[in-house]
Amino acid sequence: MHIIGCPSAVSGAFDLAVVGAGIIGLSCARAAALKGLRVVVIDRDSQSSGASVRNFGFVTVTGQERGAAWTRARRSCAIWEEVAQQAGIPILQRGLWLTARRPEAVAILESFLKTEMGEGCELLSRAAARARCPELVNEQVQAVLSSSIDLRVESREAIPKIAAWLAERWGVQFLRQTAVLSVAPPLLETSRGVVRAGAVVVCPGDDVYSLYPKRIARYEVTRCKLQMLRLADPGFRLPSTVMSDLSLLRYAGYSALAEAAPLRARLEAEQGEHLEHGIHLIVVQSADGSLIVGDSHDYAATQDCFAQEHIDELILGEFAAATGRSAPAVRERWMGTYAAAPDRTMFIDAPARDVRIVMITSGSGASTGFAIGEEVVTDLFGGVQVGGVQVGGVQVGGVQANGNTRSLRSGHL
Ligand SMILES: Cc1cc2nc3c(=O)[nH]c(=O)nc-3n(C[C@H](O)[C@H](O)[C@H](O)COP(=O)(O)OP(=O)(O)OC[C@H]3O[C@@H](n4cnc5c(N)ncnc54)[C@H](O)[C@@H]3O)c2cc1C
């Protein structure tokens, strides 16, 4: 790479430049590096601070939308196992514990278990659930969906570890505090000069304006804001990540089932305010016993930066209702945003033969990203191990790509 004004940052020309060092950018970088490609990841921030480190770290299979999303989550979960082991990332929890308090919720779970998405899941009676975790099962609980296939990592630690592993084990180069201003392979203009790469994957998170705004606008992308809390250690270990009735309306794997209609009607009558703010319950537990609890969903093109106490109270109210316990003290609060589209969970857009834009337009990037990274890299480069060989749509082992090379003046495209 040729970085004008920053000669010591990185060197050489790359097969692939990835814009964005969130989980999606890292997933694309991993898939490319494993094929032997020379990869650079460019991010404007000095450390990850986007959705990928603000989330629950819940690698969710159970409840993902039927079809491609569920299949991607299955694959991603398997890759997380491998990466976690190699990068020294502890898997802090396994599975899901979805507490059903209403018969309408139990009906959805019974139907869900009859589908292929019920793999690795079982429905526990109140007594069976109480035997496994007495602290979480009160008289309100009708049944519990218990899954064994989901994972949970501590994202704020896992994301830097994945980046370090990619750099040390696979030779991926990272260029941080560097904004990508324009993309036209084999050249990328950045805030620190020009980077040369044969292909580019743009993984901008919820930044819909900086690169390819017109292409992204075609997907009607808006932004979703979530409020999150960390609570003190409740004094016992959760069996798995915990969810409740409200979650059955937020995850398409359940909500698309015919049995969801009666629960929706009942929740509209009983918990209308929760639905209005897009609140449902996810509770995960960290190594020190503390709990991450959320969340709410508010949609707007530009989100305000103000957290509403009332929303936190509603989340904590659902925690108490689902667990039968009052919420421990709040230790931390934060907000996160992710890209959202009305009709799809993600998209891969091809503005040029050697460029892809990858945007996760639902709250599922930690769950599906590794599989999506593989798809993107296979789409660009094919499935063949490389070494100067023409594979897929982009020539590797050099920077000449697709005949659309542009002339470059110093540091300016
Ligand atoms: C509060 C919260 C909870 C969530 N919980 C979960 C969960 O438990 N499980 C799950 O699967 N999903 C969850 N999600 C969704 C998941 O976190 C996202 O889908 C995922 O992190 C998106 O990853 P990303 O890499 O696309 O975006 P990001 O993590 O936002 O990364 C994008 C990166 O691109 C960089 N960038 C953008 N434009 C440029 C540019 N022009 N030049 C240089 N750098 C640029 C940014 O600096 C940023 O670092 C949650 C999201 C939130 C907000």
The ligand as a Tripos MOL2 file, in Angstrom:
@<TRIPOS>MOLECULE
LIG
   53    58     1     0     0
SMALL
NO_CHARGES

@<TRIPOS>ATOM
      1 C1        -27.1430   -2.1810   21.6500 C.3       1 LIG1
      2 C2        -27.0330   -3.2610   20.5900 C.ar      1 LIG1
      3 C3        -27.2260   -4.5770   20.9300 C.ar      1 LIG1
      4 C4        -27.0930   -5.5780   19.9490 C.ar      1 LIG1
      5 N1        -27.1100   -6.8860   20.3210 N.ar      1 LIG1
      6 C5        -26.7860   -7.8440   19.4090 C.ar      1 LIG1
      7 C6        -26.5830   -9.1850   19.7950 C.ar      1 LIG1
      8 O1        -26.5890   -9.5180   20.9770 O.2       1 LIG1
      9 N2        -26.3950  -10.1200   18.8200 N.ar      1 LIG1
     10 C7        -26.2990   -9.7700   17.5010 C.ar      1 LIG1
     11 O2        -26.1260  -10.6410   16.6700 O.2       1 LIG1
     12 N3        -26.3820   -8.4970   17.1140 N.ar      1 LIG1
     13 C8        -26.6090   -7.5260   18.0350 C.ar      1 LIG1
     14 N4        -26.6690   -6.2170   17.6500 N.ar      1 LIG1
     15 C9        -26.4230   -5.8890   16.2410 C.3       1 LIG1
     16 C10       -24.9350   -5.9720   15.9210 C.3       1 LIG1
     17 O3        -24.1860   -5.4040   16.9670 O.3       1 LIG1
     18 C11       -24.6860   -5.2610   14.5810 C.3       1 LIG1
     19 O4        -25.4860   -5.8630   13.5730 O.3       1 LIG1
     20 C12       -23.2250   -5.3610   14.1820 C.3       1 LIG1
     21 O5        -22.3850   -4.9820   15.2380 O.3       1 LIG1
     22 C13       -22.9400   -4.4930   12.9600 C.3       1 LIG1
     23 O6        -21.5610   -4.6050   12.7040 O.3       1 LIG1
     24 P1        -20.8300   -3.6580   11.6810 P.3       1 LIG1
     25 O7        -19.4500   -4.1340   11.5810 O.co2     1 LIG1
     26 O8        -21.6590   -3.5920   10.4330 O.co2     1 LIG1
     27 O9        -20.9470   -2.1940   12.3140 O.3       1 LIG1
     28 P2        -20.0700   -1.4270   13.4060 P.3       1 LIG1
     29 O10       -19.7330   -2.2710   14.5560 O.co2     1 LIG1
     30 O11       -20.8470   -0.1740   13.6930 O.co2     1 LIG1
     31 O12       -18.7190   -1.0720   12.6790 O.3       1 LIG1
     32 C14       -18.6660   -0.2000   11.5730 C.3       1 LIG1
     33 C15       -17.2880    0.4220   11.5410 C.3       1 LIG1
     34 O13       -17.1140    1.0840   10.3180 O.3       1 LIG1
     35 C16       -16.3330    2.2330   10.5460 C.3       1 LIG1
     36 N5        -16.5710    3.1380    9.4090 N.ar      1 LIG1
     37 C17       -17.7510    3.5020    8.8680 C.ar      1 LIG1
     38 N6        -17.5470    4.3020    7.7990 N.ar      1 LIG1
     39 C18       -16.2040    4.4450    7.6780 C.ar      1 LIG1
     40 C19       -15.3710    5.1480    6.7600 C.ar      1 LIG1
     41 N7        -15.8770    5.8690    5.7340 N.pl3     1 LIG1
     42 N8        -14.0340    5.1020    6.9200 N.ar      1 LIG1
     43 C20       -13.4870    4.3720    7.9330 C.ar      1 LIG1
     44 N9        -14.2320    3.6810    8.8430 N.ar      1 LIG1
     45 C21       -15.5710    3.7160    8.6970 C.ar      1 LIG1
     46 C22       -16.8320    2.7510   11.8850 C.3       1 LIG1
     47 O14       -15.8760    3.5730   12.5150 O.3       1 LIG1
     48 C23       -17.0680    1.4450   12.6450 C.3       1 LIG1
     49 O15       -15.9460    1.0780   13.4230 O.3       1 LIG1
     50 C24       -26.8250   -5.2070   18.6020 C.ar      1 LIG1
     51 C25       -26.6730   -3.8660   18.2630 C.ar      1 LIG1
     52 C26       -26.7630   -2.8850   19.2390 C.ar      1 LIG1
     53 C27       -26.5530   -1.4450   18.8540 C.3       1 LIG1
@<TRIPOS>BOND
     1     1     2 1
     2     2     3 ar
     3     2    52 ar
     4     3     4 ar
     5     4     5 ar
     6     4    50 ar
     7     5     6 ar
     8     6     7 ar
     9     6    13 1
    10     7     8 2
    11     7     9 ar
    12     9    10 ar
    13    10    11 2
    14    10    12 ar
    15    12    13 ar
    16    13    14 ar
    17    14    15 1
    18    14    50 ar
    19    15    16 1
    20    16    17 1
    21    16    18 1
    22    18    19 1
    23    18    20 1
    24    20    21 1
    25    20    22 1
    26    22    23 1
    27    23    24 1
    28    24    25 2
    29    24    26 1
    30    24    27 1
    31    27    28 1
    32    28    29 2
    33    28    30 1
    34    28    31 1
    35    31    32 1
    36    32    33 1
    37    33    34 1
    38    33    48 1
    39    34    35 1
    40    35    36 1
    41    35    46 1
    42    36    37 ar
    43    36    45 ar
    44    37    38 ar
    45    38    39 ar
    46    39    40 ar
    47    39    45 ar
    48    40    41 1
    49    40    42 ar
    50    42    43 ar
    51    43    44 ar
    52    44    45 ar
    53    46    47 1
    54    46    48 1
    55    48    49 1
    56    50    51 ar
    57    51    52 ar
    58    52    53 1
@<TRIPOS>SUBSTRUCTURE
     1 LIG1         1 GROUP 0 **** ****
